[in-house]
Amino acid sequence: MADADDLADRLSRLEERLSAKDEEVVVLRGAVAHLTHRLDSAEEQIQQLKSAPPARSAPSARSSSAAPPRRSTSTPTAAAASSRPTSSTVASSRPSTSSSGASSSRSTGRASMGMAGKPPRHGKTDDATKLTHQKSSGHMERPKSSSNKDDRTIKIYLRGRPVTLHAPADFDMQHVDHPAKPPAEKLLLDWVYGYRGKDCRNNLFVLPSGELMYFLAAVVVIYNPELKSQRHYKEHNDDIKALGLHPNKTIAATGQVAGHDKDEGKPHVRVWNVETLQTLQVLGLGFFERGFSALFFSHNNDGAWLMAVDESNDHTLSVWDWQKNKKFCDAKSHGEAVLGAMFSPQDDHAMVTYGKQHVLFWTFDSSNNSLKKKSGVFEKHAKPKYITTATFNAEGSLVTGDSNGSIFVWGGNKITQEEKNAHEHGVFSLSTFPDGSIISGGGKDRRLVLWSSDLSQQEQTVELPESSHGSRVIAVGGGGDSAANTNLFVGTVRNTILEGSLSTGFKETIKGHSDELWGLAVHPEQNIFVTACYDKTVSFWEANTHDVIWTAPVPDEAQSADIHPSGNVVVIGLKTGRWMVFSTADGKYIASGVDGNEQHDCVHFSPDGQKMAIGSHDNFLYIYKVSDDLQSYERMNRCSGHSSFITHFDWSADSQYLRSCSGDYELLFWDANTGKQVPSPASLRDVEWATFTTVLGFDVAGIWPEGADGTDINTLCRDHSRKLVATGDDFGKVNLFRFPVPQAKSECHVGIGHSSHVTCVRFVHNDSLLLSVGGKDTSIMQWRVQA
């Protein structure tokens, strides 16, 4: 695991360097494509200028006014105000260049997408959504958009490049410069799918109410297994990395990485009430660096002290009087990674930290607010590369597990007992039962082992399901007349949570993906959806019960997905140029094909179900004929004309045309039957489109923040009633506008919860729910669309 973590860090840095190079390529391609289009359309423009009066290009209006009678719009948010998102607060937005946590490296999902940094997030709120409008970012000299009422066009500028969009014939151009109000509907966070166990530890607790508490992205989830309900603490504005529970189990502390909020964008700790979800204190703004590896409350002084270890180069350990928001002291912990920290259950002045090639024993002198440390001495015992987990036994002695698979018992800073080969390939978790017995969880061996209190014998062993890939944390619940019968919750390295006991075995109670997530599609008639992930799995979900219907493996990282209009099959686009079709009933494989050797960024069936198109990273659109029984797929055409990779496309309602946009901000139109490009976009201005997922178009011109570089908006989806449109951006926000939204500076509601780029949003068939997936934060969030 240690080597894998190091490798992941190196890969992340390489991705950042690659993204910077890709950005330069996109700019150059965009410039070339723009010049080409200008030359191709020069003759047409000359004729228009001869026959029409001079165009009166005007900047977008800055004042808010009523939406047009037929169409109402709003624009995405790009930056933040000083208060956390609410349904009624207003904030302005501007892009920023900083990033952290799950969003620290740009996604490899679309190699040139998402180069811009995130804008500031919003501050404190009690609700899941906020109201926002656009303001100029100041880093572009040109206006964000301009309108020409004479030739019925809007021109928007992305990275300085103009994109001309044609208005439908029935749109009243008098309203194009008047920003629209936000929709009556708002986004309320309904459900968070998943758990963060892949790279975080000690982040699963059982509350006295029987609820589970854990985190994912920027949300703390409090889940009731009996009622199958969730509550959410939503006051963070970026990745949560650490969680601690007060001894009274009614107060929690959570620590986040650097975010983008103007006031609370630096790493900090929030202390809050688990029952009311109210914030009690915000600690360490301006003191902490990066994120957190551990938070722990003291035991014997009513939990008055809080210990925090950050992820700075020195992994600074600090001790706080959290109720007074006062730091007692701090000290450099260790130059290598710190994986955990604990107060002694017998002495609040004694602490321990552990991690890569070290375990440190600390003494806190409250008389002069100082810290002293001693290193653990391994003597004749093999020193492990990582101390991965720790607990205290019934006698108050420290017990550690390590990457060698050994368990040590410590007396002072020396080892008094060793259990070699307790697990194969590492001990990942340790926990102590009320009766003093100890349970250990392995990594690759996936075993849970119950030990006697003195570790002299193994009393019971159970193997976790293969899909778990090992335990990350074991939370002891209630019930049972013995440790073997006690209900346990196990957070796994595959971002799932298992429930069960040593005597009965374990089953999955919380399912999640464990890698970057882009693919999302919804069923045409039911509240069912599919996700396709880089963890090489495809999952079919029931949105009402939040259960997984089936999960199927795929041979490569999965990038995109769509469900046939009949609801009977789903197609998955992979990163290798391959695509696969599965039955929605049971996940059974049906067919597959290969087009190119690059990832398929988007895939959609035609509305009549007779065709399928694939938008690829190789710049081509591939169109297939679909057999009536959905069992065979024959390529019809390959659409060639884009000078960069395809990012989104839509079918016309009659299945005759497609429109597509690319990484260099082109919007092109195609005849699906011939595969030829339609040279005049204006000729299709009144075509009815079955869906609206392209991020370029007259009806959605207002989604773009001023100063946008063209990569800020990753995804878009119009609802089925054609009254709302949702977008997901690089800043972790889900934006809800009226539809259509051609006007600049229009207002929208924003849902906060993701901590990475939002890669896909989709409305369910009846528009009651909106689903979003969060890229590197691996989360699926379900929003209730409520008036």
Buried (B, 14 or more C-beta within 10 A) or exposed (E): BBEEBEEEEEEEEEBEEBBEEBBEBBBEBBBEBBEEBEEEBEEEEEEBEEEEEEBEBBEBBEEBEEBBEEBBBBBBBBBBBBBBBBBEBEBBBBBBEBBBBBBBBBBBBBBBBBBBBBBBBBBBBEBBBBBBBBBBBEEBEBBBBBBBBBBBBBBBBBBBBBBBBBBBEEBEBEBBBBBBBBBEBBBBBBBBBBBBBBBBBBBBBBBEBBBBBBBBBBBBBBBBBEEEEBBBBBBBBBBBBBBBBBBEBBBBBBBBBBBBBBBBBBBBBBBBBBBEBEBBBBBBBEBBBBBBBBBBBBBBEEBBBBBBBBBBEBBBBBBBBBBEBEBBBBBEBBEBBBBBBBBBBEBBBBBBBBBBBBBBBBEBEBEEEEBEBEEBEBEEBEEBBBBBBBBBBBEEBBBBBBBBBBBBBBEEBBBEBBBEEBBEBBBBBBBBBEEEBBBBBBBBBBBBBBBEBBBEEBBBEBEBBEBBBBBBBBBBBEEBEBBBEBBBBBBBBBBBBBBBBBBEEBEBBBBBBBBBBBBBBBBBEBBBBBBBBBBBBBBBBBBBEBEBBBBBEBEBBBBBBBBBBEBBBBBBBBBBBBBBBBBBEEBEEBBBBEBBEBBBBBBBBBBBBBBBBBBBBBBBBBBBBBEEEBEEBEBBBBBEBBBBBBBBBBBBBEBBBBBBBBBBBBBBBBBBEEBEBBEEBBEBBEBEBBBBBBBBBBBBBBBBBBBBBBBBBBBBBBBBEBBBBBBBBBBBBBBBBBBBBBBBBBBBBBBBBBBBBBBBBBBBBEBBBBBBBBBBBBBBBBBBBEE
